[in-house]
Amino acid sequence: MNRGLYIGRFQPYHLGHQAVLQKIVEEVDEVVVGLGSAQASHTTENPFTAGERISMIWPALRGLDATCYVIPLVDMERNAVWVAHVEAMTPKFDVVYSNNPLVVQLFVEAGMEVRRPPMYRREVYSGTAIRRMILAGDEGWRRLVPPSVASAIEEIGGIDRLKNVSRSDQD
């Protein structure tokens, strides 16, 4: 049995992530989804908590033909020990999937196999673009995320939260 690690912030999880995971499960039996920046929330860049992101992601993963784990990973202030931290927090994995240059560099330096999965319509599927659409009141963002994500964002008041944390004290 082989297991892959796929790390992202998933702020929010979108159909691009889902497409990448569908490709990954063609290569591995199990996937560890590393929920990056798990300590971050309530900011414009990271509006959702780790628990909220897990509740968004978990239903979307059920449709994949593989066992999936979702593991929160906090950021480290020391990149030199970050890979060891990830290894301590996750089930053993055989290959890392990432396009993040820092993540790739750190795992390569640690002697691990890293694969760069093809990005799926990155010009459309981007957490930054989706957050901008939400802030602009563009309801088209809902077509870019799995239904479970849109429902979870609604349920937690995520639209209002994102708008509130994006304001300054001058607003």
Backbone torsions as a table, in degrees:
resi	resn	phi	psi	omega
1	MET	NA	135.1	175.5
2	ASN	-119.8	151.2	-173.2
3	ARG	-131.8	134.4	177.8
4	GLY	-108.6	153.2	176.0
5	LEU	-113.3	127.2	178.0
6	TYR	-125.3	115.8	-175.0
7	ILE	-108.6	137.4	174.3
8	GLY	-162.5	165.3	176.0
9	ARG	-83.7	-32.2	177.8
10	PHE	54.8	57.0	-177.5
11	GLN	-116.4	70.2	-0.2
12	PRO	-97.5	170.9	171.9
13	TYR	-64.3	133.7	-176.9
14	HIS	-134.3	179.3	-175.7
15	LEU	-66.6	-22.8	173.1
16	GLY	-65.4	-43.4	175.5
17	HIS	-60.2	-43.4	-178.8
18	GLN	-61.1	-42.0	179.5
19	ALA	-64.8	-40.3	178.0
20	VAL	-63.7	-44.5	179.5
21	LEU	-63.7	-35.3	177.2
22	GLN	-63.0	-35.7	175.9
23	LYS	-71.1	-40.5	-179.1
24	ILE	-62.0	-42.0	-177.6
25	VAL	-69.2	-10.4	172.0
26	GLU	-75.3	-17.9	-175.8
27	GLU	-108.2	-21.7	-176.5
28	VAL	-131.1	161.9	179.2
29	ASP	-86.1	-31.4	-178.4
30	GLU	-136.6	151.3	179.2
31	VAL	-128.3	130.1	169.9
32	VAL	-97.7	116.7	176.5
33	VAL	-93.1	109.1	179.5
34	GLY	-86.7	115.6	-177.5
35	LEU	-86.3	92.6	-175.2
36	GLY	-68.5	157.8	-179.4
37	SER	51.9	43.3	-175.4
38	ALA	-61.9	-23.6	-179.5
39	GLN	-79.6	-14.4	-173.0
40	ALA	-91.1	138.9	173.9
41	SER	-165.6	169.4	174.0
42	HIS	60.0	35.9	172.4
43	THR	-129.7	167.4	179.4
44	THR	-62.1	-38.5	-179.2
45	GLU	-79.9	-31.6	-178.0
46	ASN	-132.0	73.5	-174.8
47	PRO	-74.7	-22.4	-171.1
48	PHE	-107.4	144.7	178.0
49	THR	-73.5	166.4	177.0
50	ALA	-59.8	-44.9	179.9
51	GLY	-61.8	-40.0	177.9
52	GLU	-65.3	-41.0	179.5
53	ARG	-66.2	-37.8	176.8
54	ILE	-61.9	-42.7	-179.5
55	SER	-67.2	-25.5	175.6
56	MET	-75.6	-42.5	-172.3
57	ILE	-77.7	-43.0	-170.0
58	TRP	-52.6	-49.2	179.8
59	PRO	-61.9	-34.2	-179.8
60	ALA	-68.9	-29.9	-179.1
61	LEU	-74.0	-24.0	-178.5
62	ARG	-60.2	-24.8	-179.6
63	GLY	-80.9	-6.0	-179.3
64	LEU	-85.7	149.6	-178.4
65	ASP	-91.1	59.8	179.4
66	ALA	-165.6	158.0	171.9
67	THR	-76.7	132.5	-179.0
68	CYS	-125.6	142.1	174.0
69	TYR	-120.0	141.9	173.7
70	VAL	-116.3	118.0	-175.0
71	ILE	-122.1	119.8	175.4
72	PRO	-68.0	135.8	179.1
73	LEU	-127.4	118.3	178.1
74	VAL	-81.6	152.9	176.4
75	ASP	-71.3	150.7	177.1
76	MET	-114.7	146.1	176.8
77	GLU	-82.4	-4.9	-179.4
78	ARG	-125.4	99.6	-178.0
79	ASN	-58.4	-29.6	-177.3
80	ALA	-62.8	-22.4	-179.6
81	VAL	-112.0	3.2	-175.4
82	TRP	-64.4	-42.6	-179.3
83	VAL	-61.3	-42.5	177.9
84	ALA	-62.2	-38.2	176.7
85	HIS	-62.1	-46.6	179.2
86	VAL	-60.2	-45.2	179.2
87	GLU	-61.0	-36.2	-179.9
88	ALA	-71.6	-25.6	-174.4
89	MET	-96.3	-11.0	-173.3
90	THR	-122.3	161.3	168.2
91	PRO	-62.2	156.6	178.4
92	LYS	-56.6	140.0	178.3
93	PHE	-131.6	156.4	-175.8
94	ASP	-103.1	-26.4	-176.6
95	VAL	-147.2	146.1	179.0
96	VAL	-108.7	136.0	176.4
97	TYR	-112.8	119.6	179.4
98	SER	-164.7	151.6	170.2
99	ASN	-115.7	0.8	178.2
100	ASN	-74.1	119.7	-174.9
101	PRO	-56.7	-40.2	179.9
102	LEU	-67.6	-44.8	179.0
103	VAL	-60.1	-46.1	178.9
104	VAL	-58.8	-49.5	-178.2
105	GLN	-58.3	-47.0	-176.9
106	LEU	-64.5	-42.0	-179.7
107	PHE	-73.1	-36.0	175.9
108	VAL	-63.5	-44.9	177.9
109	GLU	-60.1	-29.3	179.1
110	ALA	-82.9	1.2	176.4
111	GLY	81.8	21.0	-177.6
112	MET	-100.8	153.9	175.8
113	GLU	-75.1	129.6	178.5
114	VAL	-125.5	130.9	175.6
115	ARG	-116.8	140.3	178.4
116	ARG	-99.6	103.2	-178.9
117	PRO	-69.0	149.8	178.1
118	PRO	-64.7	136.0	176.8
119	MET	-73.8	141.9	-178.6
120	TYR	-104.5	106.6	176.1
121	ARG	44.5	54.9	-175.7
122	ARG	-57.2	-30.7	179.6
123	GLU	-66.3	-20.1	179.4
124	VAL	-104.7	-47.5	-174.1
125	TYR	-96.2	97.0	-178.2
126	SER	-147.2	129.9	177.8
127	GLY	-58.1	-39.8	179.3
128	THR	-61.4	-46.5	-179.7
129	ALA	-64.6	-39.0	179.5
130	ILE	-65.5	-43.3	177.7
131	ARG	-62.6	-39.1	177.2
132	ARG	-63.0	-41.5	179.0
133	MET	-62.7	-43.2	178.6
134	ILE	-60.2	-46.2	-179.5
135	LEU	-62.7	-33.6	-178.9
136	ALA	-82.1	-4.5	-177.9
137	GLY	78.1	16.2	179.7
138	ASP	-83.2	108.1	-177.7
139	GLU	-68.6	-7.4	178.9
140	GLY	-62.5	-18.0	178.3
141	TRP	-57.6	-30.6	-177.1
142	ARG	-63.1	-27.2	178.6
143	ARG	-77.1	-11.1	-175.0
144	LEU	-98.8	-3.0	-178.2
145	VAL	-126.8	154.6	173.9
146	PRO	-61.4	153.4	179.9
147	PRO	-54.3	-36.0	179.8
148	SER	-62.3	-32.9	-179.7
149	VAL	-72.1	-47.1	178.6
150	ALA	-59.6	-42.9	179.0
151	SER	-62.9	-43.8	-179.2
152	ALA	-64.7	-41.3	179.0
153	ILE	-62.0	-42.6	176.7
154	GLU	-61.7	-48.8	-175.0
155	GLU	-59.3	-36.9	-177.4
156	ILE	-91.7	1.8	-176.9
157	GLY	71.0	32.6	-174.7
158	GLY	-64.1	-31.9	179.7
159	ILE	-66.1	-49.8	178.6
160	ASP	-62.8	-40.2	179.0
161	ARG	-59.4	-48.9	-178.4
162	LEU	-59.7	-42.4	178.4
163	LYS	-63.9	-41.3	-178.9
164	ASN	-67.8	-44.7	-177.0
165	VAL	-74.7	-12.5	177.9
166	SER	-88.3	-8.1	179.5
167	ARG	-81.0	161.0	172.2
168	SER	-108.6	173.0	179.6
169	ASP	-70.8	-5.4	177.2
170	GLN	-87.7	-12.9	-177.6
171	ASP	-79.2	NA	NA
